[in-house]
Amino acid sequence: MAHVSAEDYIDRFYNTYAQKRIRCTIDDLRVAEMVAWPLTRPDICVTSDEAAVTILASEEGIKKLEIAGAQIVHPLVKVTGSLWVLA
């Protein structure tokens, strides 16, 4: 996650319209103030940023989420594969 955030900070640093134009390395992210594990302050978007979330869970995990009060609002999908590429 820190790698993704650091890459985003590089992109934002060169965007004159970005709200958080700071240089932030993976090391900076790891030692920053913890907000809610594993997220640190620089990982959290400013209020005007858009955000989305995808939760990957087993059927058992989804049942636990529903028991805890989560409302599943989008249709469930089955993940049939994944790929991780480091450039």
Backbone hydrogen bonds in HBPLUS format (Angstrom, degrees):
<---DONOR---> <-ACCEPTOR-->    atom                        ^
c    i                          cat <-CA-CA->   ^        H-A-AA   ^      H-
h    n   atom  resd res      DA  || num        DHA   H-A  angle D-A-AA Bond
n    s   type  num  typ     dist DA aas  dist angle  dist       angle   num
A0005-SER N   A0001-MET O   3.06 MM   4  6.37 166.9  2.08 154.9 158.0     1
A0006-ALA N   A0002-ALA O   2.89 MM   4  6.02 162.6  1.92 149.5 154.5     2
A0007-GLU N   A0003-HIS O   3.02 MM   4  6.24 157.8  2.07 147.0 152.7     3
A0008-ASP N   A0004-VAL O   2.98 MM   4  6.27 156.0  2.04 149.6 156.4     4
A0009-TYR N   A0005-SER O   2.92 MM   4  6.23 152.3  2.00 150.5 158.2     5
A0010-ILE N   A0006-ALA O   3.08 MM   4  6.40 147.8  2.19 144.8 153.0     6
A0011-ASP N   A0007-GLU O   3.13 MM   4  6.50 160.2  2.17 149.9 154.1     7
A0012-ARG N   A0008-ASP O   2.89 MM   4  6.15 163.0  1.92 153.4 158.3     8
A0013-PHE N   A0009-TYR O   2.88 MM   4  5.91 148.2  1.98 144.3 152.4     9
A0015-ASN N   A0012-ARG O   2.97 MM   3  4.94 158.9  2.02 105.3 112.2    10
A0018-ALA N   A0015-ASN O   3.07 MM   3  5.42 164.2  2.09 114.7 119.7    11
A0029-LEU N   A0025-THR O   3.00 MM   4  6.34 156.1  2.06 151.0 157.1    12
A0030-ARG N   A0026-ILE O   3.00 MM   4  6.26 152.9  2.08 149.5 156.8    13
A0031-VAL N   A0027-ASP O   3.22 MM   4  6.42 142.1  2.37 146.8 154.8    14
A0041-ARG N   A0033-GLU O   2.78 MM   8  5.56 147.2  1.88 158.0 169.3    15
A0035-VAL N   A0039-LEU O   2.87 MM   4  5.77 168.7  1.89 148.6 152.2    16
A0036-ALA N   A0039-LEU O   3.32 MM   3  5.31 153.4  2.40 135.6 143.3    17
A0039-LEU N   A0036-ALA O   2.72 MM   3  5.31 152.3  1.79 139.5 133.5    18
A0043-ASP N   A0040-THR O   2.84 MM   3  5.34 142.0  1.99 116.8 128.7    19
A0044-ILE N   A0041-ARG O   3.17 MM   3  5.58 151.3  2.26 112.3 119.9    20
A0049-ASP N   A0046-VAL O   3.00 MM   3  5.57 160.8  2.04 120.2 126.5    21
A0061-GLY N   A0058-SER O   3.01 MM   3  4.90 113.1  2.47  91.8 108.1    22
A0062-ILE N   A0058-SER O   2.89 MM   4  6.25 152.1  1.96 153.1 160.5    23
A0063-LYS N   A0059-GLU O   3.03 MM   4  6.31 156.0  2.09 146.0 152.1    24
A0064-LYS N   A0060-GLU O   3.04 MM   4  6.36 154.1  2.11 145.7 152.5    25
A0065-LEU N   A0061-GLY O   2.95 MM   4  6.26 152.9  2.02 145.2 152.8    26
A0066-GLU N   A0062-ILE O   2.90 MM   4  6.19 160.8  1.93 153.8 158.5    27
A0067-ILE N   A0063-LYS O   2.90 MM   4  6.14 157.1  1.95 149.5 156.0    28
A0068-ALA N   A0064-LYS O   2.96 MM   4  6.17 145.6  2.08 142.0 151.4    29
A0070-ALA N   A0065-LEU O   2.89 MM   5  5.32 160.4  1.93 149.1 142.5    30
A0069-GLY N   A0066-GLU O   2.97 MM   3  5.04 155.0  2.04 101.8 109.7    31
